[in-house]
Amino acid sequence: MKSQVKRVPNARGEGERLRQEILGAATRILEESGREDALSLRGVAREVGISAPSVYRHFKNKADLVTTVLDDTYHALAVAMSEAGESAAAAGAGPWERVRATVTAYRRFAIDKPRRYRLMFSLEYEPDRPPTTDHPIG
């Protein structure tokens, strides 16, 4: 992990940029460790270069942050699979070819983003946090 970073504050109205930086830092920490208990809000704040209380402006707590990281990752996979199927359909592909394109997109995601893929399916959960609800199959 990075040491304390000197961060230039966002201009007024750019809070979404900070939220994305927090998500990025949390994602990196979770990808590297594979364990939810390795993530702390203080550690995320330190990596982003902000105070720990600043994280609470964007996420209720650690469980909310982890769930958001996982939801964003599942959503990215679902979008890639959907776009592949739609693209095949637009090219006149039959049902089996559309399924093949969708499965290929799934495999490509796993190959291109192995840490992110492992994070989605291998994260050791803390017992008090329910698993994410935004699953690409659901």
Secondary structure, DSSP 8 states (H G I E B T S, - for coil): -----------TT-HHHHHHHHHHHHHHHHHHH-BGGG--HHHHHHHHTS-HHHHTTT-SSHHHHHHHHHHHHHHHHHHHHHHHHHHHHHTT--HHHHHHHHHHHHHHHHHH-HHHHHHHHH-B--TTS---S--TT-
